Amino acid sequence: MVVPKAKIALSTASVYPENTAAAFEIAGRLGYDGVEVMVWTDPISQDIEALRRLSDYHQVPILAVHAPCLLITQRVWGTDPWQKLEKARSAAEKLGASAVVVHPPFRWQRQYARDFVQGIWRMADETDVRFAVENMYPWRYRDREVAAYSPDWDPTTEDYRHFTIDLSHVATSRTDALAMLDRMGDRLGHVHLADGSGSAKDEHLIPGRGTQPCAELLERLARNRFDGHVVLEVNTRRAPGPVEREADLAEALAFTRLNLAAAPAPAPASTARTAHAKPARMPDKMSEGRA
């Protein structure tokens, strides 16, 4: 079996309505390789020293930082979007995280959107941290579709050094996850693993509970020896309580570990023909079996 070096992390958003501190505790208890910190209105998520203490106490590394790009985080770390990204980069560097996840700008952030592609390249050139731009989706209301992101909700239409693929967002955009994976190619730097049913809502279901090719995508990552992080970013708000929430997160981790592996590729046909063409020697059955 081919098992890549990719680490499996828990997004701190996955434990909501519990807080950031609870995410570290749960990730450590369940055996996740680390966490991705969603920077949002929880003060702990914005406090680098508090995050460092949590990481040290629970022995759970911080693998990625999700910059505050949501509607509800418009005033977190100030209102200047570039300042937010600079703070996210600084947090990642200080906490030992290797990736910053960032969304494309909202359409009404006109100057930010105009400079976004070049600005992301500039920031990526200034650090070893990967700035991985995430796919989003069109907003829908009844039969209307609104393009809420600029330059595009699909980052593969632009030139970025690294991408994040989010399967729940793929489901909401009603596009093909594996085709998007192919477009991202070797610039895929980060994965948000969740499921979706194609609803207009961004569902973030436990993998395997929707219609997305979560298992196949993980197998492809294994075959390609993906070296980024696979982050479980799932919605457990409807869990009846903490026991059920933890069971959901354990199921998500087990699904990911099981499928983040692939059978080795078969030997090329030309090699097989050459082996058969060798003269005057009986094949070694034990060697043949191992092949």
Protein Blocks (a to p, Z undefined) as FASTA:
>chain_A
ZZdfbdcdddfklmpcbdfklmmmmmmmnopabdcddddfblklmmmklmmmmmmmnopa
cfbdcddfbfklmmggijbfklmmmmmmmmmmmnopabdcdddddfklmmlmmmmmmmmm
mmmmmpcbdcdddddddddehjbccdfbdfbfblklpccfbdcddfklmmmnopafklmm
mmnmmmlcbdcddddehiabdfkpaehiambdfklmmmmmmmnopabdcdddddfklpgb
lklmmmmmmmmmmmmmmmmccddddddfklmmmmmmpghiacdfklmmmZZ
